[in-house]
Amino acid sequence: MKTQVTQTSITAYHAHPVKVGQGLKVAEYAADETKHGKLVWISKIAEHFALTDKDLGQKSTASARLNDIKERGAIIDGKKYRLEKVKEAVPPGGRCAVEMWALVLDTPKENAQLTMF
């Protein structure tokens, strides 16, 4: 059953970063992997959560949450993060190239130059 949703509520939903639920779990995992110099991709996320979260253990759900973070960013401990695509490569044990991501602090472009000085 479809519900009637206004354009305003759709815009508001997409304007806010991921802060709770499955999206937050994926963001925290991606942040932890990035801190340890590792990248994340859809199947790696699904494999990580396969035993602890039945839904996130599915590639389709892991993909959806990763797409949410790509689109809206994430807030962890009060800091805004964004996913940055690092490369496309064949993962260990894989057969085809996948997009590999790192979760990085979201710094506005106009402030990026100022923080250097």
C-alpha positions in Angstrom: 0.0 0.0 0.0 1.4 3.4 -1.0 1.0 6.4 1.2 0.6 9.9 0.0 3.7 11.8 0.8 4.2 15.5 0.1 7.1 16.9 -1.8 8.1 18.8 1.3 8.5 15.7 3.4 10.5 14.0 0.6 12.8 16.9 0.4 13.2 17.1 4.2 14.0 13.3 4.4 16.7 13.7 1.7 18.2 16.8 3.3 19.1 15.2 6.6 22.1 13.0 7.1 21.9 9.4 8.4 21.9 9.4 12.2 20.0 6.3 13.4 19.3 2.6 12.6 20.8 0.5 9.9 22.4 3.6 8.2 24.2 4.5 11.4 25.5 0.9 11.8 26.9 0.9 8.3 28.4 4.4 8.8 30.1 3.3 12.0 31.5 0.2 10.4 32.7 2.2 7.4 34.3 4.8 9.7 36.0 2.1 11.7 37.4 0.4 8.6 38.6 3.7 7.2 40.4 4.5 10.5 42.3 1.2 10.0 43.2 2.0 6.4 40.6 -0.3 4.9 37.9 0.4 2.3 34.3 -0.9 2.3 32.1 -2.1 -0.5 28.6 -3.7 -0.6 29.4 -7.3 -0.2 32.0 -6.6 2.5 29.3 -4.7 4.5 26.8 -7.6 4.0 29.3 -10.2 5.0 30.3 -8.2 8.2 26.6 -8.0 9.3 25.5 -11.4 8.1 25.7 -13.0 11.6 24.6 -10.0 13.7 21.9 -8.3 11.6 19.8 -10.5 9.4 18.6 -7.6 7.2 22.0 -5.9 6.8 23.5 -9.3 6.0 21.6 -9.0 2.6 23.4 -7.3 -0.2 20.3 -5.4 -1.3 19.9 -3.8 2.2 23.6 -3.1 2.6 23.5 -1.4 -0.8 20.5 0.7 0.1 22.1 1.9 3.3 25.3 2.7 1.5 23.4 4.6 -1.0 21.6 6.6 1.8 25.0 7.6 3.2 26.3 8.5 -0.3 23.3 10.7 -0.9 22.9 12.3 2.6 26.1 11.7 4.5 26.1 10.5 8.1 26.5 12.0 11.6 28.7 10.0 14.1 29.4 11.5 17.5 28.2 14.9 16.3 30.5 15.0 13.3 29.3 15.0 9.7 30.9 12.4 7.4 30.6 11.6 3.7 31.5 8.6 1.6 34.3 9.1 -0.9 34.8 6.7 -3.7 38.5 5.7 -3.6 38.7 3.2 -6.5 37.1 0.4 -8.5 39.0 -2.9 -8.1 38.5 -6.6 -7.7 38.2 -7.3 -3.9 40.1 -10.2 -2.4 38.4 -13.4 -3.4 36.2 -11.6 -5.9 35.6 -12.0 -9.6 34.6 -8.5 -10.8 35.5 -4.9 -10.0 33.4 -3.1 -7.3 33.3 0.5 -6.1 35.4 0.8 -2.9 34.6 3.6 -0.4 36.1 5.4 2.6 34.0 7.4 5.1 35.7 10.8 5.6 34.9 14.0 7.6 32.7 16.3 5.5 34.6 19.6 5.2 32.9 22.4 3.2 35.0 23.2 0.1 35.3 26.9 1.0 36.6 26.0 4.5 39.1 23.4 3.3 41.6 25.9 2.1 41.3 28.0 5.3 42.1 25.0 7.6 45.5 24.7 6.0 46.6 28.2 7.4 
